Amino acid sequence: MSDKPGIGFFERFLSVWVALCIAAGIGLGTLLPGQFETLAAVEYGSVNFIVAVLIWLMVYPMMVSVDFSSLRRIHERPKGLIITLTVNWLIKPFTMAGLGVLFFHYFFIDLIDPANANQYIAGLILLGAAPCTAMVFVWSQLTRGDATYTLAQVALNDVIMIFAFAPLVALLLGVTDIQVPWATLVLSVGLYVLIPLIAGVITRTRLSANAENPAQADLAVSRFNSRVKPLSILGLLGTVVLLFGFQGQVILDQPLLIGLIAVPLLIQSYGMFAIAYGAAKLWRVPFNVAAPCALIGTSNFFELAVAVAIGLFGLNSGAALVTVVGVLVEVPVMLSLVAFANRTRHWFTHYT
């Protein structure tokens, strides 16, 4: 059997399916705005429950793969954690703020309303200061990342985010009274991490109950994940349709502005991945840790960023628009980085 990931029918042409779903989402969102408004309203604390269910389908197979007995040994491999935390908290927020100032105060000054420049910068800062919680499990699974290590990285980021997000955003925005939407933060972690994790542990326990040794248990888990993987991919595609459907009219109404906002986001995303992935290569981190740690350092917790932008600046603000564009940019960008990581897996062949 080949050790190359992504050999299934859906995974082989995943970028094609995502492109079709982006087009379908924009088209349906434009043709059926009332229906998508109804779907968008099924939320609490800026967390859409329909999207949450789809993300749950994506994350659940990854959680089944988590071996809790291995968590005790995470400290024996600190390199991935160090890279993730350094990129997420010491580099990414500041480079995102710097790119925002560079583009919206200088490069794009003649193409945008100067009154909105600070709003766009604020939106970029909110995205840069919120590391991803849920979708990282999907990207890790697509690169055959270490499920247990990925969970540890995400969990540690979530703990830090509870204490560091508000002060960091306050520092970068130059304000002192940031109201963190705790409902969004707590509910997102519960829906996207805690519930699928509990379900995964129960499933893994039942699959391993009749196994005579760890090898048989791992085989049972692997076979189960092979059967449910199509649901994971369908969950991803459904999420893409909904996210682009929610914002289809915005994309069509302001294509130039959307493109301008996307530029610093693209530079930030590929730049952060290059830093984290390059550091992992130089530090001889195994691929199943290197790929997830670089992807975690690249993606954003867009639910939190959107909620804070709306709370601070309003639903129709430039800051809120930027966080929405962040959602639109993230899926295609992350898929391209997953593909690149899988193609360069051989760089890490001899690292253990």
N, C-alpha and C positions, 0 to 999 in steps of 0.2 A: 504494500500500500504506500502511495506517495505521502510524504510528510508535508506536502504543500497545502496550505490552507485555502479555503475558498473554492473547492473543486465541485461543489454542488451546482445544480442548474441555476438556482436563484443567485447564489454567491458569485458564480462565474460572470454573470452579466448584471451584477448589482448596480453598477454605475448607470447602466441603461435604464433599469427599472426606476431608479431614483429620479433620473432626468424626466422620464415619462410621468412619474408621480408629481414632480414639481409643476410640469405643464398642466396636468390634470387638476392639481390643487388651485392654481391660479385661475384656470378656466372655470371650474366649478364655483370658486369663491366669487367670481365676477357674475356668473349666470344665476347663482342661487344665494345672493347675499343674506336674505332673510333666514334661510336654513342654517347657514354658517354662524350667523349671529346667535341663533338659538343654541347651537352646539357650544359656542364660545361662552355662553352664559352659564353653562353647567360647571361651575367652579366655586372654590372657596379659597380666600387668601391668595388670589391670583394663580391658583393651581387648578388647571382644567382637568376634571376627573376622567374625561374620555381619553385625553392624551395620557393621563396617568395609567390607565388600564393598558393602553398600547405599549407604553414604556415598560410596564410590568411584564408584559409578554416577552419583551426583548431581554430584560434583565434576569428573569427567572431561571433560564437554563444555565446562565453563568453562576448563579447562586447555588445551584445543585452541585456544581463542581467544587465549591469551597470546602476544603478539608480543615475543620477547626483545630484538629490536633497539630496541624502545621503552623498555626498562628503563634504558638509558643516559641518557634524558632525564627520568627521574622527578624528579631534583633541581630541574628547571625549574618544577615544580608542587608546591611543598612544603606548600601550605595543607592539603590533605587529610591528609597524614601528620602534620602538627602537631596538627590537631584530634583524630585518632584516638589519638595518643600521650598527649595531654593528658587526654582523657576516661578512657582505660584505666588510666593510671598515676598521675595526680595528682588525679582526682576520684572515679571509681567505687569503688575500694576503701574510701575513707573515708566516702562517703555510705552505702554498704552497711552498714558497721559502725555508723554513726550511726543508721540506720533500725532495725537490729537491737536496739540498746539502747533506743531510743524505744518500740518496739512490745512487746518481750518483757520489759523491766524496768518499763514503765509502762502502756501501753495494754491489754496482754493479761495483766497480772499476775494478775487474778482468774480467768482462763480456762485457765491452764496450770499445770503443776507447777513451782513456783519452782526446784526442783532442776535442771530441764531447761532453764531459760531461757538459761544461758550456752552450753549445747550448741547451741541453735538459733542463737544469735548467731554462734558459731564457724562453723557451716555457711554462714551468709550471708556471712561474711568470706571463706571459701574460694571461694565462687562469685564474689564481687566482685573478687577478686584474680587471677582466671584468665580473661583474654580469649580469645575463641573462635578456634579454628584451622580447623576443617573446614566447618561449616555456613554460615559467612560466604560461601563461594563460591556456595552455593545461593541465598542471599538476594540476593547481588550479581547473579547471573544473572537472577533474577526481576525485577529492576529495570533490566536491561540496563546494568549497571555496566561500567566499564572493567576488563576482565579483568586486564590487565597491572598496572594501578595497585592493584587489589585484592590481587594476589599480593604486590606490594611491601609493602603495608600489613601483611598477615598475616606475611610473612617477618620484617619488622622487629619486630613484636610477639613472635614466637617467640624471636628472639635476646634481646630484653630479658627475656622471661619466664624464660629459663634462669638469668639472673643475679639477677633482682629478686623472683621469686615467693616464695622461701623467706624472705628478710629482711623483705619486706613483710608476709607472713602472721605471722611471728614478732612483728613490731612490733605488729600489730593484735590478735593473740591474747594478747600479754603474756607469751610464752614465748620461750625462746632456742634450743631444739633441735628444729627442724622437719626431718623427714626427707622430702625431696621424692622421690616415686616416679619415679626417672629412667627406669625401664623404660616406664612409662606415657607420660611426656613424649616420650621419643625415639621409641617405637613409634608413638604417635599422629601425630606430625609425619611420620614415614616413611610410614605407611599412608594418611593423609588428605591429605598435601601432596606428598611426594617421589615416590611411585610414580605417582599419577595425573598429576603434572606431567611425569614422564619419558614416560609413555604419550601425553600430550597433545602433547609436543614431537615425538615420532616421527610421530604421526598428522598433525600440521600440516606437517611436512617432506614427507611423502609426498603430501599433498593439494596442496602448492604446487610439487611437482617439475616438473609439466608446464605450470605457469602462465607466460604470457609477460610478465606485469607484476604489480605488487603488487595492483592492483584485481582481477585474475582470481584471484589467490591468496586474497584476502579473500572473494570470492564463493564459491569452492570450500569454504572453511572454514564460511561461513554456511550453505550448503546441507547440509553434513555435520551441523552442529549441529541443524538443523531435523529431520533424520532421527532423530537419537539423543535428542532432547529428551524424548520419551515415556518412555524408560528412566530419565532423570533424575527425572522426576516420580514414576514408580513406585518408584524407590529411596527417595525422600522418604516416600511413603506406607507402604512396607514398614518403614522405620525407625520411623515413628510407631506402627505396630501392635506391633512388638517392644518398644519402650521402655515403652509403656503395658501391654503384656502382662506384662512383667517385674515391674511394680509394681501390677498390678491389685488384688491382695488388700489391699495397704497402703492404697490409695485408699478401698476399700470399708470397711475396718476402722476408719479414723480420719478420716472426712470433715471433721469440725470442725477438727481440728488441721491437716489439709492446707490447708483454707481460710485459717486464721490465718497459716500460713507463707507462703501465696501473696500475702498483702496487701503486705508490704514488698517482695517480689520484683516485683510488678506496678508499684508506685510507682517502684522503682529503674529498671526497664526503660523505662517510658515517660518517666521523667524524664531518663535519660541520652540517649535518642533526641532528646528535645526540645532538650537542650543542644547536642548535636553537630549536629543538623540545622539548628537556629537559627543556630549559629555559621557553618555552611557557607553559609547564606542571606545572612547579614550580610556575610560575607567574599567573596561573589560566586564561590563555588566551582561549577564545572559540575556538572550533575545526575549524570552518570555517575561522578563522583568523590564528590559530596556524599552520595548515597544509601548507597553501600557504607561510607563512613567513619562515617556515623551508625549503620549496622547493626552494624559491627564494634565500635563503642563500646557497643553495647547487649547483645550476646549473650555467652555464657560458655563456657569450656572445661570442660564438665561432667564429662568423663571424668577429668580431672586433679583436679577438686574432689572428686568421689566417692572417688577412690583415696586422696587425702590424708585425707579425713574418716574413712574406714575404718581407715587406718593409724594415725592419731592417737587416735581415740576409739572405734573398734570398729564392727563391722558393724551392730549393733542400736542404735547411739547416736543421740541427737537430731541431732547434726551430720550424720551420714550421711543421716538422713531428710530434712533440709533440702536437701541437695545433690540428692537424688532428686526432690524436689518441684520443684527448679530445672529439671530435665530436663522434667518434665511441663508446666511453665508456659511454657517457652521457645518451643516450636513454634507454639502458637496466637498467642502475643504477637508473635513475629517475622513471622508471616504477616499479622497485622493492620497491622504497621508497613510491611511491603512494599506492602500495598494502599494505605496512606496516602501513601507516597512516590510511588507510581505516579499517584495522583490529583492530587498537587501538583507533578508534573513541570514544569508551566507556570510555576511560581515561578522556575525557573532557566533559562528559555528564552534569555535574552540573555547568559548567562554563558558565557565560553569560557576 
